[in-house]
């Protein structure tokens, strides 16, 4: 777990609860090895009812579909979250390896995924997500470098940067990005964390049981006037104030700060490309070679009482939300695999990305 910007640092301190100092609990998933719950060209937030432009990997409740409305997810027959009363859906773009030899693509298997529920220090009352709330974080069209290689959540400090890539390595001192990179031909290093940055790293991420990872943070201020479905306008980032706290605008609802931690099994490709310190072979399903455009989507399918119980009394940190005492509904052990309306190709290697998305970004 790396350090975050100062006003969020208190959210990582286990053993502390309430508004003056934050707490957190990690939600884990029961996934079949190498797989999300389902994968394919589906996105009921951005592209409801139709095939989406690119492929996603989805976790959570079985009522995920091309269209999701209201409290539909609450009626899911199963979920792969470890908390039985969480039927929410969590999804990210799939990741692909492009062969330097012939240009074909192979999907990179999921290693594992966690969802951190952070209850940050605030003067607000943190409330459970209302069922059906839709949140999107990140910009699927972004190919230009952000202002910084570090995370940036403060709305008073310019562009929000909610996405970061981390590359654990056996040699902890190796540079993950080219020296002096300005982000136009390779990624940007985090100024305070050598192992992380904006955009894909240019080395093999060969840390023990810890390959390439992306973190995607979601905003935590909900505007009820915008409503559950207006994902472009219904969420904002809290504003830092004195005392290390951050508050939502008046009349908005402060909900948990979610961030997705997604590890990909990139180790199986480490002998399939030549590391030159300048280039890298991975591409997102939307054709992005930079990694700048990664994004995370969420639709709440929580039983509100269950989540509120966790917000008010669960501070297990990395120990896991499933270790919290007296969780309504209890713990879930199902993997809950779901069919895909528009599945990815079944061939191991493919000539085109799903949706025939052209490559864009570095080197194109």
SEFI-192477 format. One record per residue: residue in one letter; z, y, x of N, C-alpha, C, CB in turn. Coordinates in pm, whole numbers, plus 50000, padded with zeros to 5 digits. Atoms other than C-alpha are relative to their C-alpha. Last residue first. Glycine has a CB too. Layout:
REM SEFI-192477
aZYXZYXZYXZYX;...
***
This chain:
REM SEFI-192477
x501065001750101466385053350138499155012749993500604996649860;x501095008249951468595050050448498874997949901500524986950041;x500315000849858471755062550283498824991050030501214995250075;x498974996649903471615068949911499544998050141501214991849976;x499884985549980469445051249656501145002550097500245007449864;x499014995949902468185016049596499975015250016499754993150134;x500514997749865466205010549278501135004150094498905010750000;x499604987049946467974995748974499475001650143501545001449998;x501024995249907465984966548836500325013850056498655000349932;x500474987150050468494962848550498925006150086501155009549988;x500085000250146470264935448745499685013949945501324994849940;x498694999050062469484941449115499854999049848500695013150039;x499624987050053466074929649226501434999549948499025004449888;x500884989849943464694901449441500415014149959498564997449960;x500944994050095467574877749367499205011050069500745005649876;x500634988149944469614853449577498965005249903499364997050138;x499104995449894472064828149431499485012950063500174989250107;x500485003449866470054825349112500955005750105498565005450021;x499265011549948472184828448798499524995550137499904988549903;x500835011849965470994863348713500864988950060498905004150100;x500734998249875473704886048566499154987750028500975002750116;x499455005149874474674880748204499135003650120500164985049992;x501124997849908473684903247913500434995850139499535014949998;x501154996850084475924893647618498745001850084500275012649918;x500604986949973478354876647856498795002149911499605001350149;x501464999849986480624848047750499515014250022499334993949875;x500734995450118484364851547820498494999050022500395014449966;x501404997149969486744833848059499245003249872499354988150074;x500744992950105490354836647944498605004150045500775012449956;x501054993049925492234827248264499025007049908499264990150090;x501395003550027495374818848065499045007850089499665002449854;x500545007649888498854821648221498534996149980500834987550021;x501225007350032500444848648004499474992950124498945009749944;x500985000949892504014861548026498834991349957500654994350128;x499905009049886506284872547743498805000350093500194986249950;x501175008749996505544887547403499984990450116498785008150003;x500415005050132508014916047449498724991850011499795011749902;x501254993950044508974918047820499644994449862498864997350102;x500034997750145512654909047862498745007249954501215007849957;x499215007650097512924912948239499665003649856501495002350024;x499104991250075510084925448462500794991849898499215011349930;x498615003149965508664898348688501005009149930500195001050150;x499615012650061505234898848521501424995750036499024989250041;x499544997250135504934935648613500494987249931498885006449918;x500795004050114504624925048974500645002849867499704985750009;x499515013050045506694925049291499314994949875501465000849975;x501015010049968504484953549411500464985949960499685000550149;x500904996949891506734977949226498994989050023500785002450126;x500055011149906509294961149003499075002550117499584987549930;x500284993549872510254992548815499994989450109501065011150032;x500535009549901510234981548452499625007650127498774992349944;x499015008449933512544999648208499504990550107500684992249901;x498614995450002510985028848026500944991850088500514999949860;x499904986349948507335023348111501475004050017499275009949906;x500285000849856507634985548059500145013850064498604994350025;x498865007049940509284989747717499854999350151500154985949941;x498954990049991506595015247630501284994050060500305005949861;x500244991049887503934989747721501105010450012498645006849985;x499895007449874505434963447494499815009350119498974988750005;x498595002449974506004987547206500204992850133500634992049886;x499354987849950502414999847229501484997950032499855011149898;x498974998150101500814965447207500885011450050500834986749973;x498565002749988498164972247464500695000449864500655010150094;x499715010050101494444969547402501464995950006499094987850017;x498665005350022493545001147587500024990049885500995011349973;x499734998450143489955005647696501354993449973498864993649910;x498835006150063489415011648067499975002749851501315005450063;x499934997950145486515020248296501184992349942498684995749932;x499195009650075486425024048673500085004049855501404999050060;x499324994650117483855040748895500774988949930498985006649903;x499215010050070481945036549218500855006649892500894992250099;x500134999850146479425063649287500854989649929498584998049963;x499404987950059480385071949646500074999349848499215012250042;x498675003050053479715036149759500675011949936500874994650110;x498934992149938476845048549975501394995449960499835014549964;x499685005249867474135022549910501175007350065498795001150090;x499394990549908474035029849536500384993350132501225006549936;x500934997249892471635007249346500555009150107498795006149945;x500874989150044473615007549020499015004250107500845011949959;x500985005150096475014973049108499085010849944500714993249887;x499485001650136476744987249414498884996249904500685013049952;x500564990850098475284980849756500654997549865498454998549991;x499545001850137476544964150073499475011049908501524999749995;x500945006950088474594960350399500394999349852499834986350048;x499265010850066476164985450643499124994349889501385005149944;x500575004850126474785010250895500864988949943498564995150020;x500714989450070476065031951181499574996049859498795004250080;x499204988150009478605012251382499365011549927500365004450134;x500444990349900476004986651487500785013149995498535002849981;x499194987850007477414955651314499565009550111501524996650011;x499624995349867474644929851286500735013349987498755001450092;x500534986849964474474912750950500545004150136500385010749892;x501354998050054474834877550813499445013850025500024997449853;x500965004549898477814866251022498555002449958500204985350028;x499774993149873480334886650822499054995850111501414997750044;x501254994049953478864876350486500115005450143499595011249907;x501035010449992481594851750378498665005450051499804993649862;x499885007849876484214877650470498894989650013501354993150005;x501054996249906482964901150197500034991650128500125014650036;x500065010349897485064884149930498845002650095499884986049936;x501235008050009485744916049735499934990350118498745009249998;x500425006249874489174931549676498764991449976501154991650062;x500975010950013489724954949382499564995250138498765004649917;x500125004649862492784977349348499134987449994501424997150066;x500505013549977492534995849018499884997550151498624997949930;x501065001249900494645026448955499704985450024500415006850132;x500575012949962496365036248639499225001350129499114994449888;x501044998049899498575066648590499564986150047500535009050122;x499905005349863500555059348276498805003550086500174985049995;x500075014650005500175083147979500124994650143498664995149932;x499965005549865501185119847951500094984749988501225005850082;x499065011149987500085132147609499914994250141499724989049894;x500605012549954498455166347573501094989550016499225002150133;x500675006650112499885194347360499294987250037499045009349940;x499224999950124500745215947661499184993949887500435014449964;x500084987750079498695205947965500814998649870498545003349967;x501234998850078499995175848161499975013449926499884988449899;x499924999650145502695178148426498625001349937500895011549955;x501314995950050503035168548794500024998649847498844991650064;x500405005250130506355165948978498595004949965501005004249891;x500745012449985507155169849346499564993749870500804990350074;x499155011750002509925195149283499254986850009500805000149879;x498905000849904507725224349188500764986949987500955011849981;x499104988650015504505218348995501114998450104500595000849854;x498745000049924501485195749042500805012849975499714998550150;x499934989349901498905196348759501344999650073499805013849932;x498834991250009498205164248572500045010050115501294991850000;x499015003249898494635150948579501195009449987499395000850141;x499914990449890492535152448263501084995350097500315014349948;x499035002449893491375129447983499945011050106499754986350064;x498665003350051489715132947641501074998150106499924987749918;x499124988550021486625152547743501444996549967499455008349890;x500374988949913483975128747879500995011649992498615004949964;x499555002449863485655097847734499635011450095499414987150051;x500714989649925485305110547379500424999650147500275013949940;x501335004149955486305077647212499305010050091499154997549883;x500025012249920490075080747166498664997450067500354988349914;x500065013050064490215116347043499784988550096498924999949901;x501325005549965489375151047174499824986149941499834999550152;x501004992550077492345166046987498594995250030500115014950029;x500215006350132494555138047122499005007649913501324999149926;x500134989350099494025151047478499754993949863498875009850039;x500885002850114495275124147717500065011549899500414986849932;x499714990550109496695132548061498984998049889499985014850051;x498865004450082496825103248307500435010349895501164996950088;x499154988750039493575103848504501044995849897499155011549944;x500384994650129492295070748649500945011449962500014988949892;x498924994050078492435060549014499465006149872500735010750083;x500514990350096489905036849170501165004849915498874993749911;x498974995050091490835017849485499365010549911501215005950079;x500134986650055488204997149665501175003149908498665001649924;x499274996450122488804968449899499585013749952501514999650024;x500344986750051486834950350169500665002549865498495001549987;x501334994749969488644919050294499805013949941498924990549947;x500084986150046492384911250302498655005950036501145008450060;x499905000850146493404874950348499845013849936501344993849958;x499545012950050493834883650719500215000649849501304995850070;x498565001550002491814914950791500424986949938500635011649926;x499595013849972488124909350850501514998550011499364995250129;x498604998950044486534940450702500614986050006500125006249854;x499505011350079483334938950904501475001949968499774986750074;x499535011449921482314973451020500384988649906501215004050091;x501135005549924480285002350875500414988750093499335011150081;x499815000149854482665013250597498854992850069501344993250036;x499845013049936481305019550245500245001550151498774991349975;x501205007349966481895054050102500294987050073499105008450084;x500974999050108484915077050108498714993150044499735014849961;x500884988450004487625066250348499154999949876499135000450123;x500584996750131490215040950450499075011950009501115002749899;x500595011650064491525022550758499265002749871501044990249973;x501155005249928492115053050975499284988949925500424995050135;x499915014650007494435068950720498744994050060500194995149853;x498655004449964495305106050753500154984749999501005006149904;x499434992849886491865122550761501384995450043500065014449968;x498814993150050490355095350542500655007250118501004990049930;x498665005949984487075086850706501065008449931500344998550148;x499054990549942483785098750556501354993450016500115012549912;x498854995250072480895074950490500895009450079500804988649953;x498955010350002477485071850649501235006449936500324994550146;x500645012149950474195091250656500954988250007499415002650136;x501385000550048475135122250453499254987650045499255012250046;x500155006350129478915118250481498584998849950500775007349903;x499854989750103479465143450760499774994449860499045011550027;x500835001450120480135116151017500285011449902500264986449933;x500664987650038481725129151340499154999249875499155004650110;x499334987949955482515094651474499195012349959500214999750154;x500494994149875480885067451266500745012950036498505002949989;x501124991150027483125051451001499525006250131500405011249897;x500725005350116485555022151011498765008149965500914999549880;x500454989450090486695030551363499184993949886499175010650076;x501454998450005488525001151523499635010749897499324986649966;x500424987249941492225006751585498505002449993500445000650142;x499634988850087493564980051348499535013550052501495000249982;x499754989349904491654952551526500295012749921498785002050099;x499115006349903492014923951279500365009850111499364987450058;x500665006649887490524946951018501044993750092499135010150077;x499055006349907491484959850673499254992450109500954990549923;x500565010949920488674981350528501054994650096498765004650078;x499095003749891489685004650247499484987550069501454997849947;x500215013449947487295022550010500944997850118498524998050043;x499935001749856488355052649805499754985450036501375004850055;x500475012949949487715065849457500114999750151498544997449955;x499155010950047489545093249262499694986350060499904999149854;x500555011649930488225124149448500874988049966499935002350155;x499175012150003488775153949219499284988950076500324995749853;x500555012650047486795184549327501024988650007498764996450081;x501435002949997488755216649369499664986249949499495001550139;x500525000249863492395221149466498534996050008500824990550084;x500014986249950493935231749132499365001050139501425005650006;x501094992250060492945198748971499965014450045500134999649852;x499444987350045495115179449221498905008749941500705007350118;x499765000350144494005143049240500435013549943501044989749969;x499664986350037492405141349587500115000649848498935010350053;x499844998450145492045108249771500455014249970501014989649943;x498725003850059490915111050130499985001249850501115008350057;x499945014550002487405111050273501294994749943499814994650138;x499085006349906487115147250172499874984849993501445004249971;x499474990049908484745171349999500894994050107500775010549923;x498954991650056482815142749843500515009750106501154991449947;x498615002149953479575130149995500985009149928500095002450149;x499674990249897476395130249785501464998650040499725014349950;x500505005349873475275099149596500305009550115498494997549992;x499694992849875477085104549265499434992750122501535001650015;x501214993649949475365091248951500215006350139499535010749902;x501005010249967478045065848854498735006050059499674992049877;x501314995150043480705093148868498934990350047499725014250055;x501075001549903484375083148890498675004049938499934985750052;x499714992249881486965077148620498964996950107501424997150053;x500945002549891486275065648265500385009150116498515002549955;x499904991749880488945062547996498934995750100501424999050064;x501065002949904488735049447639500065010050115498615000349932;x500274988849910491845048547417499004995650107501315005250065;x501364994950011491465020447163499685011750089499745003849862;x501055010250004495155013647116498635006349980500274989849889;x500315004050136497245044347207498904989450001499585012249916;x501364997350045498335043047571499864996749852498984991950084;x500975011049995502105042047602498625004649957500474988449912;x500165008150121504005074547654498954989150021499615008949880;x501165008849983505345092547959499954990249884500064992550137;x499665013750038507675120547851498744991650014500574999249853;x500495005450127506745151548044500654986549969498474998550004;x499114994950106508785168448317499614994749863499975015149999;x500534990150091507015146348568501105005249911498864994149915;x499004989850026507465121148850499405011449918500585005450132;x499774989749900504785094548819501065010049958498725007250029;x499304991050091504895063148612500535011550087501174992749921;x499124990649931502345042648800500565009949899499245007450113;x499524990950104500745011648647501075008850065500584992249875;x498704993649979498804995048929500295009349882500035007850135;x499944986950065495964972548816501415005450017499594999149848;x498734995850059495274943649052499805013249928501105001250108;x499874986450052492034925749140501405002049946498955002849890;x499064998550110491194894849345500095014749962501414994550040;x498905006649931488564881349582501225000349908500315007050138;x498704993550005485644889249352501004992050083500495001549853;x498965004750092482424873549466501245008850003500384985650035;x498785002449922479714894549634501094995549904500435012950078;x498774993950052476454890749443501194996350088500254995549854;x499075010450045473464882049658501285006749954500294989550114;x498624996550033470484905149706500794987549957500035010549887;x499515005650126467094901549875501505002649985499704984949991;x499794990250105465914925650145500484994649867498775007349978;x501124999650095464354899450373500225009349882499754986249949;x501165007949960466374897450696498825001749905500384985350009;x500834992349905468844925850641498724992750037500805003150126;x500335006749875470044906750333499185009150090499244987149972;x501455000249979471484929950071499694994150136499405014149986;x500385000149858475034921249967498484999750007500644987850077;x501055009049953476014930749612499795001650150498685002749924;x500404996949863479054945949440499034989350049501245000850094;x500045011349908479664946149065499475004650136499134988549942;x501325005349967480534978648891500114987950093499125010950065;x500564992749886484124981648763498584994750022500894998250130;x501255004349936486004970248452499505009950104498944997949896;x500074992649875489394968748279498694996050068501264997250092;x501105003549911489774957047920499935009850116498654999749923;x500904989449954493084958147732498834994250079500765010250086;x501375004850027494584927747558498975010650040499844996449850;x501004990749949498054934347706498624993749980500255003550150;x500294989650099500574916347488499115011150054501285005949950;x500695005450117500464884647700499595010949902500874990049931;x499144995850110501294902248028499294996649869500355015350008;x498795008249997499654882848313501035004149894500645000750137;x498904992649941496274897848222501264991349995500235013749927;x499635005549870493654871048157500995009050074498764997950086;x500164989949897493504877247784500284993550134500945012249977;x499375002549869493204855247478499775012050090499424987150066;x499395013250003492334854747108500674996550132498964989649966;x500585009549905491724892247108500754986749995500045005750143;x500235012850065493034909046792499364989750092499155001849878;x498695005950031494564938446981499864986249936500775009149906;x499565008649891491114945347129501334993149970500125008050128;x500715012849995489754958146799500554990550106498535002550025;x499065009749943492364985746776499424986050007501294999849919;x498645000450053489805013346727500874989950072499974996749854;x499504988650075486265004846835501454997849957499115002649877;x498575001750020484634982747096500515012649930500764997650136;x499364989050071480864978547099501474996649982499325002849864;x500884988649977478964956947347500525012649931498594996949951;x501345001950055481924933447338499165012250031500064997449847;x500994991549933485414927947475498624996949947500054998050154;x500804992750098487374909047212499115010550064500905006649900;x501235007150038488484884147480499175007149894500344986449952;x500035006550130491064907247637498644995049956500515009449899;x499194996950116491214914748008499704992149874499875014049970;x498775007550016488914917648308500625003149863501005003250114;x499034996150103485304929148338501194990550000499355000349861;x499055011050007482814929148627501175004349915500464995550141;x498574997749979479964953448566500734986650004500595009149889;x499065011150025476164952948591501435004150031499614987850085;x499655008349885473854982748564501114990349963500425008850119;x500984998349893471945003148306500304991450121499955014550042;x499704988949911473964989848014499025000250117501454999250051;x499875004549862472404967447751500265012150089498734992350046;x501265003249932473044982547409500294994550139499105012650009;x500975006750085475784986047146498724995950068499685008649889;x499575008750110477875011747332498824994149923500905007749905;x501235005050063476425024447663500344990849883499134992450104;x501144991549966479085046647822498734995849928499774999750150;x499634985850000482175031447659498775008850019501055002950110;x499834994750136480974996847551500495014349994500954991449926;x499104988749984479614989447901500195006649864499445010350105;x499244996550120477754956647941500935011550033500804987849947;x500404986350035475094946248190500615004049866498465001449996;x501334997650053476854915348320499795014649965499774991549878;x500804990849920480124899448420498655001949933499834995050145;x501425000750035482944881448241499295010550083499765002249847;x499985007250128486594873548310498594998249946500865007449897;x499354992150103485934883748674500064991649872499255013649976;x500614995050123485044856548917500905009949926499674988549909;x501284993349977485554844549273499425007049881499044990350049;x500354996049865488294819749184498625006250011500094988350091;x500615011549935489004819248810499505004850136498834993949914;x501455001549999491114849648728499594986950067499345011750071;x500245014249975494714851848613498494997750000500714991049891;x500915007250089495254889248647499924985450040498615006450001;x500915009649936498024910548796499234992349894500784990350092;x500505010050095499694942148667499004991050072499345006849874;x501355005049983501584960348942499704989549893499824994050142;x500015014550013504654980648846498554995350004500714995449867;x501275006750030505425016548935500224985149986498965002950109;x499875014449980508165042248964498644993849973501114993749907;x500875009550067508365079748987500354985650028498595002550039;x500745007449899511195103149071499234988949930500954994250109;x499794992649876512675130148853499314993350118501465001450027;x500984989449978511125115848537500145006750134500115010249891;x499814987450068512905082648514498985010250043501395005250023;x500704999150127513135053448754500285013649938500434988749905;x499744987050061514025047049115499205000649871499615011650097;x498584998250019514405012449269500365013249938500694998550130;x499385009650090510885012149406501505002849991499744985650048;x498645003749960509555043849562500604990449898500885012450016;x500025012949932505775045049523501404995050035499175001050124;x500315010750094505705072149259500024986350065498665002449938;x498775005050060507515095349499499744988649905500735011149928;x499315009249910504345098449702501244994249937500365007150127;x499955013350058502345112849414500854990350083498604994549984;x499334999450130503005149549489500064986649931499325009849911;x498554998150009502425143349856500584999649861500355012850061;x499734986049979498965127849848501445003049961499015008849921;x500824991550083499025090049863500365014550027500184996649851;x499394987750049500335067150133499015007649916500515008750116;x500084988649914498895032250163500685012149940498585003150032;x500004988150085500005000050000500005012350088501225000149904;
***
